[in-house]
Amino acid sequence: MSAAAYRKVLVDASWVTRRAFEVGGPDALLESSLRSAVRLQEDYPSACQFWLWDARGKPRTRERINPGYKHGRSSPAPDYSPGCAQLQELLAHLGAVNCHPIADEEGYVDEADDLAATIVHTTLGPHLLVAADKDWLQLVGEAVHVQRGSHEPGQITPGNIVDETGFTALQWSSFLTLAGDTVDRIPGLRGVGKQRAASLVDACPDIVPLILGGDGDAVLRIIEEENPLMSKYAQQAVDEDTALHDCWQQVQLSTVAMWEEST
């Protein structure tokens, strides 16, 4: 897809700014982030640039299911947030749109990747996502590509996502659900782990959606035919469908996230 084809460039603002801040503090945050914005503007001049921010200090929607979600992550230094506020003003001068989650009636907020999923599913593409967060790979499709950074060559597309990650976009969601995610503190299915999760997904790419859709018997038949050594764990996934559902809900990105824009 040519650069001119993208209608929107969606940037994981927290990832860009945290990475720069950790290298050189607030000055690096501003300089590196602005350089990324300008580079993306030059590379994709016809696309509207959206910077998607996480809301700090508010409970995340996924904490309803898992109170330990992302627990233990270190908070940024005090001068990080003021630097982000200054950056948002500068981005607005460049014509970029800052997007911020809005809390629901109980005070919970979705995250930047949920904003990306909602924009991708509710607005006209094609879209380019600029993020290193593995969760954004769920969104890869014919009109949604992922670039790992503003200076990284090439994009992850349906044509190469298997070469890049070992999975299709749908398989990636099932893999994370089964294996869990130690970074985000998503437990996964008890005793499965990454290797067995990969084997289950390889044998039955739709394993989690099928089980949660009530087709556990079909999953068991497929696993028995494709990789009988994994039958025990397939049966466990079917038996523990409630735990599987909770992990799936934490992995899946919301397509109805609420946010507000500032330009």
C-alpha positions as CSV (number, residue, x, y, z in Angstrom):
1,M,0.0,0.0,0.0
2,S,1.4,3.4,-0.9
3,A,2.0,6.1,1.7
4,A,-0.7,8.2,0.0
5,A,-3.4,5.5,0.7
6,Y,-3.5,5.9,4.5
7,R,-6.3,8.1,5.7
8,K,-5.2,8.1,9.4
9,V,-1.9,7.4,11.2
10,L,-2.7,6.3,14.8
11,V,0.3,6.7,17.2
12,D,0.7,5.0,20.6
13,A,1.6,8.2,22.4
14,S,2.5,6.6,25.7
15,W,4.9,4.2,24.1
16,V,6.6,7.0,22.1
17,T,6.9,9.4,25.1
18,R,7.9,6.9,27.8
19,R,10.6,5.4,25.6
20,A,12.1,8.9,24.9
21,F,11.7,10.0,28.5
22,E,13.5,7.0,29.9
23,V,16.4,7.8,27.6
24,G,16.8,11.5,28.2
25,G,14.1,12.9,30.5
26,P,11.7,15.7,29.5
27,D,13.9,17.3,26.9
28,A,14.3,14.0,25.1
29,L,10.5,13.4,25.4
30,L,9.8,16.6,23.5
31,E,12.6,16.4,21.0
32,S,12.2,12.7,20.1
33,S,8.4,12.8,20.0
34,L,8.2,15.9,17.8
35,R,10.8,14.4,15.5
36,S,8.6,11.3,15.2
37,A,5.5,13.4,14.5
38,V,7.3,15.4,11.8
39,R,8.8,12.2,10.3
40,L,5.3,10.7,10.1
41,Q,3.9,13.9,8.6
42,E,6.6,13.8,5.9
43,D,6.2,10.1,5.1
44,Y,2.4,10.2,5.1
45,P,1.4,13.8,4.1
46,S,-2.1,13.0,3.1
47,A,-3.0,11.2,6.4
48,C,-4.4,12.8,9.5
49,Q,-2.2,12.0,12.5
50,F,-3.9,10.9,15.8
51,W,-1.9,10.6,19.0
52,L,-3.7,8.2,21.4
53,W,-3.0,8.7,25.1
54,D,-3.6,6.6,28.2
55,A,-5.4,8.2,31.1
56,R,-3.1,8.1,34.2
57,G,-4.3,7.8,37.7
58,K,-7.7,6.3,36.8
59,P,-8.8,2.6,37.1
60,R,-8.7,0.7,33.8
61,T,-11.7,-1.1,32.4
62,R,-9.8,-4.4,32.6
63,E,-9.4,-4.1,36.3
64,R,-13.1,-4.9,36.7
65,I,-12.2,-8.5,35.7
66,N,-8.6,-8.6,37.0
67,P,-7.7,-6.3,39.9
68,G,-4.1,-7.2,39.4
69,Y,-4.0,-6.1,35.7
70,K,-0.7,-4.2,35.1
71,H,-0.2,-4.2,38.8
72,G,3.4,-3.4,39.9
73,R,4.4,-1.3,36.9
74,S,6.6,1.6,38.0
75,S,5.1,5.1,37.7
76,P,7.0,7.7,35.6
77,A,8.9,10.5,37.3
78,P,7.0,13.6,38.3
79,D,8.2,15.6,35.3
80,Y,6.9,13.1,32.8
81,S,3.2,14.3,32.8
82,P,4.1,18.0,32.4
83,G,6.3,17.1,29.5
84,C,3.4,15.2,27.8
85,A,1.1,18.2,28.4
86,Q,3.6,20.5,26.6
87,L,4.0,18.0,23.8
88,Q,0.3,17.8,23.2
89,E,0.2,21.6,22.7
90,L,3.0,21.3,20.2
91,L,1.4,18.4,18.4
92,A,-1.8,20.4,18.0
93,H,0.2,23.2,16.4
94,L,1.5,20.6,13.9
95,G,-2.1,19.7,13.1
96,A,-2.2,16.4,15.0
97,V,-5.2,15.3,17.0
98,N,-4.7,14.3,20.6
99,C,-7.2,11.6,21.8
100,H,-7.9,11.0,25.5
101,P,-10.1,8.3,27.1
102,I,-13.2,9.3,28.8
103,A,-14.2,7.6,32.1
104,D,-17.5,5.7,32.2
105,E,-20.1,6.3,34.9
106,E,-18.2,4.2,37.3
107,G,-14.9,6.0,36.7
108,Y,-13.2,3.3,34.6
109,V,-11.3,4.2,31.4
110,D,-10.2,2.2,28.3
111,E,-6.7,2.4,27.0
112,A,-4.9,3.8,24.0
113,D,-5.1,0.5,22.1
114,D,-8.8,0.4,22.7
115,L,-9.1,3.9,21.2
116,A,-7.1,2.5,18.2
117,A,-9.5,-0.5,17.8
118,T,-12.5,1.8,18.0
119,I,-11.2,4.2,15.4
120,V,-10.2,1.4,13.1
121,H,-13.6,-0.2,13.3
122,T,-15.8,2.9,13.1
123,T,-14.0,5.2,10.6
124,L,-13.0,4.9,7.0
125,G,-9.5,3.5,6.4
126,P,-6.9,2.5,5.4
127,H,-5.2,3.1,8.8
128,L,-1.5,2.9,9.8
129,L,-0.8,2.1,13.4
130,V,2.5,3.2,14.9
131,A,3.1,1.1,18.0
132,A,5.4,-1.5,19.4
133,D,2.7,-2.8,21.8
134,K,2.0,-6.4,20.8
135,D,-1.8,-5.9,21.5
136,W,-2.1,-3.6,18.5
137,L,-1.2,-6.6,16.2
138,Q,-4.7,-7.9,16.7
139,L,-5.9,-5.1,14.4
140,V,-3.8,-6.0,11.4
141,G,-6.0,-6.5,8.3
142,E,-6.2,-5.5,4.7
143,A,-6.9,-1.9,5.6
144,V,-4.9,-1.8,8.9
145,H,-1.1,-2.0,9.0
146,V,1.3,-1.7,11.9
147,Q,4.6,0.1,11.9
148,R,6.8,-0.5,14.9
149,G,8.2,3.1,15.0
150,S,8.3,6.3,13.1
151,H,11.8,5.5,11.8
152,E,11.2,1.8,11.2
153,P,11.1,0.6,7.6
154,G,8.1,-1.4,6.3
155,Q,4.8,-2.3,7.9
156,I,3.3,-5.5,9.3
157,T,0.4,-6.5,7.1
158,P,-1.7,-9.6,6.6
159,G,0.9,-10.7,4.1
160,N,3.8,-10.8,6.5
161,I,2.4,-10.9,10.0
162,V,2.9,-14.7,10.3
163,D,6.6,-14.2,9.3
164,E,6.9,-11.4,11.9
165,T,5.1,-13.0,14.8
166,G,4.3,-16.6,14.0
167,F,0.6,-16.0,14.0
168,T,-2.2,-14.3,12.1
169,A,-4.0,-11.5,13.9
170,L,-6.8,-13.8,15.1
171,Q,-4.3,-16.4,16.2
172,W,-2.4,-13.8,18.1
173,S,-5.5,-13.0,20.2
174,S,-6.0,-16.7,21.0
175,F,-2.4,-17.2,21.8
176,L,-2.3,-14.4,24.3
177,T,-5.5,-15.6,25.9
178,L,-4.2,-19.1,26.4
179,A,-0.6,-18.2,27.3
180,G,-1.3,-15.1,29.3
181,D,0.9,-12.0,29.4
182,T,3.3,-11.5,32.3
183,V,3.9,-7.9,31.4
184,D,0.2,-7.0,31.8
185,R,-0.4,-9.6,34.5
186,I,-3.0,-11.5,32.4
187,P,-2.8,-15.1,33.9
188,G,-3.7,-17.2,30.8
189,L,-5.0,-20.7,31.2
190,R,-3.5,-22.5,34.2
191,G,-0.5,-24.6,33.3
192,V,-0.5,-24.0,29.6
193,G,2.2,-21.5,28.9
194,K,3.6,-20.2,25.6
195,Q,4.8,-23.4,24.0
196,R,1.6,-25.3,24.5
197,A,-0.6,-22.3,23.7
198,A,1.3,-22.0,20.3
199,S,0.7,-25.7,19.7
200,L,-3.0,-25.4,20.4
201,V,-3.4,-22.4,18.2
202,D,-1.4,-24.0,15.4
203,A,-3.7,-27.0,15.5
204,C,-6.9,-25.0,15.8
205,P,-6.5,-21.3,14.8
206,D,-10.0,-20.4,16.0
207,I,-9.7,-22.3,19.3
208,V,-10.7,-19.6,21.7
209,P,-13.6,-18.1,19.7
210,L,-14.9,-21.6,19.0
211,I,-14.9,-22.6,22.7
212,L,-16.5,-19.3,23.9
213,G,-19.0,-19.6,21.1
214,G,-20.1,-23.0,22.4
215,D,-18.3,-25.2,19.9
216,G,-15.9,-26.9,22.4
217,D,-16.7,-30.4,21.0
218,A,-15.5,-29.2,17.5
219,V,-12.3,-27.9,19.1
220,L,-11.7,-31.3,20.8
221,R,-12.2,-33.2,17.5
222,I,-9.8,-30.8,15.7
223,I,-7.1,-31.1,18.3
224,E,-7.4,-34.8,18.4
225,E,-6.9,-35.0,14.7
226,E,-4.2,-32.4,14.4
227,N,-2.2,-32.7,17.6
228,P,-3.5,-35.4,20.0
229,L,-0.7,-34.6,22.5
230,M,-2.5,-31.3,23.1
231,S,-5.9,-33.0,23.8
232,K,-5.5,-32.7,27.5
233,Y,-5.0,-29.0,27.3
234,A,-7.8,-28.5,24.8
235,Q,-10.1,-30.3,27.2
236,Q,-8.9,-28.1,30.0
237,A,-9.7,-25.0,27.9
238,V,-13.2,-26.3,27.4
239,D,-13.7,-27.2,31.0
240,E,-12.4,-23.9,32.3
241,D,-14.3,-21.7,29.8
242,T,-15.1,-19.1,32.5
243,A,-11.4,-18.4,33.2
244,L,-10.8,-18.5,29.4
245,H,-13.5,-15.9,28.9
246,D,-12.0,-13.6,31.5
247,C,-8.6,-13.8,29.9
248,W,-10.1,-13.2,26.4
249,Q,-11.9,-10.1,27.7
250,Q,-8.6,-8.7,28.9
251,V,-6.8,-9.5,25.7
252,Q,-9.5,-8.3,23.3
253,L,-9.5,-4.6,22.4
254,S,-12.7,-2.6,22.8
255,T,-14.4,-1.2,19.7
256,V,-16.7,1.0,21.7
257,A,-14.2,3.0,23.7
258,M,-15.1,6.6,24.6
259,W,-12.7,9.4,24.1
260,E,-12.4,13.1,23.5
261,E,-10.2,15.0,21.0
262,S,-8.1,18.1,21.4
263,T,-6.4,19.9,18.5
